[in-house]
């Protein structure tokens, strides 16, 4: 436990985000996303998402950027979002193809980052990547709440719009990433 005590605050928040994924999944799937389980899963998802925003702000403002944080922060984000998407597919709230598109993008970007890292290049998140993340978080929150056409027609249509917007922004951010970093591919022999 000494390693945890020696860790800086942004890295502790990243670890907390990873720990929060477990109860989030349990509440989503055990309670089938209904009743008190819906509220608890929403609290854990929003809390974990908040730590994502907070750890980055603290790390940049206090110059606490570490190799651990560079590696674990995006991994924690991917685990959180992918876990949520898979739960939502299981609950029939999200089409599987949307989940596949989003997860495929994450694998492709992770591969790019790995190749870039092997060549001493650090690829920072872009505007499109950050916008994609925000849209995915909003989509997931709306799908956890689960608006229906009968209970809240306007929010139901907004929820469906967010699914397609998040998917489109995922593809746009992937294209932007590949175009901006095509030199990474050319480094391979």
Secondary structure, DSSP 8 states (H G I E B T S, - for coil): -HHHHTS-HHHHHHHHHHHHHHHHHHHHHHTTT-HHHHHHHHHHHHHHHHHHHHHHHHHHHTT---HHHHHHHHHHHHHHHHHHHHHHHHTTSS-HHHHHHHHHHHHHHHHHHHHHHHTT------HHHHHHHHHHHHHHHHHHHT--TTT-HHHHHHHHHHHHHHHHHHHHHHHHHHHHTHHHHHT--
